[in-house]
Amino acid sequence: MAEAYIVAAARTAGGKRNGKLSGWHPADLAASVLDALLARSGCDPALVEDVIMGCVGQAGEQATNIARNAVLSSSLPESVPATSVDRQCGSSQQALHFAAQAVMSGSMDIVIAAGVESMSRVPMGLPTTLALKAEMGFYVSPKMQKRYPGVQFSQFIGAEMVARKYGLSRDQVDAYALQSHQRAIAATRNGAFAAEILPLAVRMNDATETGELHTADEGIRFDASAVSIGGVKLLQEGGVCTAANASQICDGAAGLMVVNERGLKTLGVKPLARVHHMTVIGGDPVIMLEAPIPATKRALQKAGMTVNDIDLFEVNEAFASIPVAWLQSTGADPARLNVNGGAIALGHPLGGSGAKLMTTLLHGLMARGGRYGLQTMCEGGGLANVTVIERL
C-alpha cells in the first residue's frame, strides 16, 4: 500500500469572536488557506483531485457544502471537487484521515485536507438552535432517548464528569490554563508560529479593512495570572470548569496537502512528514470528552509504540480537564504536551481545529528536530481521532 505524506501545511492566526477575522466570509477564509497550500507546495491547481474540509456549523454562510464554496472562492479550477465533513471538533482531523486514506489507496494522488469555522458569523450550535426556533425538531431521536433516558448531552457536563472521575481540582485545571497562556505567549514572542501562520488582512465584522495584517493569535491573554484565572466564575456550582480554563470561541481555518509517492514525483517536492497511524473510536456519549484517553492507548498499541516514543503531543484543550486527565491516564511527559500552548489560549475554531493542531504539531517537530508526533481531540458524541505522524 502507498504511503501518505504531508507536503504543505498552513493556518490562519486565530481570531476572537467579533475580532480581526470576523469580517471574513468563511468560504473566503478557507479559500485563502487553499491558495496558501498551492503556493507553499508549488502545486499546479489542476492537479488537486479533491478537497475534504471539516466544518461543524454547516448553516448560513457555512451551509451548502462549505468545502465546494471555498474551492469556488479560491484559485482552484472548477474541476476540483470538494466535500464537507462533520465529526464535531475532530472534523478536519477526520478530513486528514480521509485524505490520507484516499492517497494510500492509490485512487487519488494529491488531496487537500482542511477545516474552517467562523464562530463570529455562524455561532456555535446554530444548526440546532435554528431548527428549534423553526419548530423543526431536535437531533435526539426517540430511540436515542430510550437508550439514554433523562440524559442531557452536553460538553460542559462531560468536562465536569471527566474532572470528577479523575479527581481533578479547580486549582489543577486553572494552573493548566495559565500554563497554556504562558506557553502561547512565549511561542508568539519567540516567533514559533511564524512559519505556520498565513498572514491575512484584518477584516472586522463590518467588513472594513484597516490595512493591518493579522499574524498573531488574538485570544492570548498576555496579562494572564493565577489570580485573574482563579477569579472567573464557575460554569456549574460545585464544579471546576470556567470560561478561563476552557477553549476560546475562535474564527480560523487551516489545511494540509496530502500526497502519495506518485504525488511526490509529480510535484517534485520533498515530504515534510508521513502519516504513520490513524485511529478513530466511539466512547460513552454522556461523559463524551473522555474518548481521547482510550483512543490514544489503542493507537499506540496498534502502531506498536509506547507513549515514550512520541516526541510531541497535541491534545485539544476543549476544557483543561481533558488534557490534564489524559496526562494522568497515559503517563505522557507533560513537557511534550501542547508545548506552544493550546486552545485555551489560542482558540478552538471547531471544524478547523484538527488541521490547525496538525499544522502546529508538524512545525513543532520541525523546529525541535523531533521524529514522532501524536494528535488527538475530544469530539461531540463521545468520539476521538488519533493521528501519529513521522517527521521526515
WOLINBEL-V93270 format. One record per pair of residues at least 6 apart in sequence whose C-alpha atoms are under 7 Angstrom apart, sorted by sequence separation. I is the first residue (numbers start at 1). GAP is how many residues later the second one is. If there is no record, write none. Layout:
# WOLINBEL-V93270
I&GAP  I&GAP
This chain:
# WOLINBEL-V93270
15&6  72&6  85&6  102&6  103&6  131&6  132&6  187&6  203&6  234&6  235&6  264&6  300&6  317&6  365&6  378&6  38&7  87&7  103&7  202&7  234&7  235&7  327&7  377&7  201&8  202&8  234&8  283&8  315&8  376&8  377&8  202&9  233&9  376&9  85&10  128&10  201&10  202&10  232&10  376&10  201&11  202&11  375&11  376&11  99&12  201&12  202&12  232&12  361&12  374&12  375&12  68&13  99&13  200&13  201&13  374&13  375&13  53&14  68&14  99&14  199&14  200&14  281&14  374&14  52&15  67&15  68&15  199&15  229&15  280&15  373&15  374&15  51&16  67&16  199&16  279&16  372&16  373&16  67&17  96&17  358&17  372&17  373&17  65&18  66&18  95&18  197&18  372&18  65&19  95&19  371&19  372&19  279&20  371&20  92&21  11&22  92&22  10&23  92&23  313&23  314&23  315&23  308&24  312&24  313&24  314&24  307&25  311&25  312&25  313&25  317&25  318&25  277&26  316&26  317&26  365&26  10&27  316&27  317&27  9&28  8&29  55&29  46&30  50&30  51&30  52&30  53&30  54&30  55&30  56&30  45&31  46&31  49&31  50&31  51&31  52&31  53&31  54&31  55&31  8&32  45&32  48&32  49&32  50&32  51&32  52&32  53&32  54&32  56&32  290&32  8&33  293&33  7&34  26&35  185&35  26&36  55&36  184&36  293&36  54&37  185&37  54&38  27&39  31&39  35&39  53&39  181&39  30&40  31&40  34&40  35&40  181&40  54&41  27&42  28&42  31&42  32&42  53&42  27&43  31&43  52&43  181&43  314&43  28&45  27&46  178&46  52&47  178&47  314&47  178&48  312&53  174&55  174&56  49&59  311&59  51&60  52&60  53&60  54&60  55&60  311&60  312&60  313&60  314&60  315&60  316&60  49&61  50&61  51&61  52&61  53&61  54&61  55&61  311&61  312&61  313&61  314&61  315&61  316&61  48&62  49&62  50&62  51&62  52&62  53&62  54&62  55&62  60&62  310&62  311&62  312&62  313&62  314&62  315&62  47&63  48&63  310&63  310&64  57&65  57&67  59&67  57&68  59&68  177&68  57&69  58&69  57&70  170&70  247&70  169&71  174&71  246&71  247&71  173&72  246&72  247&72  246&73  245&74  246&74  245&75  160&79  160&80  160&81  292&84  292&85  30&86  292&86  291&87  299&87  290&88  289&89  295&89  26&90  289&90  295&90  296&90  26&91  291&91  295&91  26&92  288&92  291&92  292&92  288&93  289&93  291&93  288&94  248&95  4&96  247&96  248&96  285&96  247&97  250&97  252&97  285&97  22&98  246&98  249&98  250&98  251&98  254&98  284&98  4&99  22&99  245&99  248&99  249&99  250&99  253&99  256&99  283&99  4&100  247&100  248&100  249&100  252&100  255&100  282&100  283&100  3&101  247&101  254&101  282&101  2&102  17&102  18&102  254&102  281&102  282&102  1&103  2&103  17&103  281&103  1&104  2&104  280&104  281&104  280&105  279&106  280&106  279&107  278&108  279&108  278&109  277&110  278&110  277&111  276&112  277&112  275&113  276&113  275&114  276&114  274&115  275&115  273&116  274&116  273&117  274&117  273&118  274&118  272&119  273&119  272&120  271&121  221&124  162&125  220&125  161&126  219&126  220&126  219&127  158&128  162&128  219&128  158&129  217&129  119&130  158&130  159&130  119&131  120&131  158&131  119&132  118&133  153&133  155&133  117&134  118&134  155&134  117&135  116&136  117&136  116&137  115&138  116&138  115&139  114&140  115&140  114&141  113&142  114&142  112&143  113&143  177&143  112&144  113&144  176&144  112&145  111&146  112&146  111&147  173&147  110&148  111&148  173&148  110&149  109&150  109&151  109&153  110&153  187&153  109&154  103&156  104&156  183&156  184&156  103&157  183&157  184&157  100&158  163&158  183&158  99&159  162&159  166&159  159&160  181&160  180&161  184&161  159&162  180&162  196&163  180&164  181&164  196&164  180&165  177&167  196&167  24&179  23&180  21&181  22&181  23&181  97&181  20&182  21&182  22&182  23&182  20&183  21&183  22&183  23&183  13&184  20&184  23&184  11&185  12&185  19&185  10&186  11&186  12&186  18&186  9&187  10&187  11&187  12&187  18&187  10&188  20&194  13&201  13&202  15&202  16&202  13&203  14&203  15&203  16&203  13&204  14&204  15&204  37&219  33&220  37&220  33&221  34&221  33&222  30&223  29&224  43&224  22&229  21&230  119&230  17&232  117&232  16&233  17&233  117&233  16&234  17&234  117&234  15&235  16&235  116&235  117&235  14&236  15&236  115&236  116&236  14&237  15&237  115&237  14&238  13&239  12&240  115&240  12&241  114&241  11&242  12&242  11&243  10&244  11&244  10&245  9&246  10&246  9&247  8&248  9&248  8&249  6&250  7&250  6&251  7&251  6&252  5&253  6&253  4&254  5&254  4&255  5&255  4&256  3&257  2&258  3&258  2&259  92&259  91&260  92&260  89&261  90&261  92&261  93&261  89&262  92&262  93&262  7&263  88&263  91&263  92&263  7&264  89&264  90&264  6&265  7&265  5&266  6&266  6&267  5&268  6&268  5&269  4&270  5&270  4&271  90&287  89&289  90&289  89&290  88&291  89&291  88&292  56&294  56&295  90&295  55&296  54&297  55&297  54&298  14&332  14&333  11&345  11&348  10&349  9&350
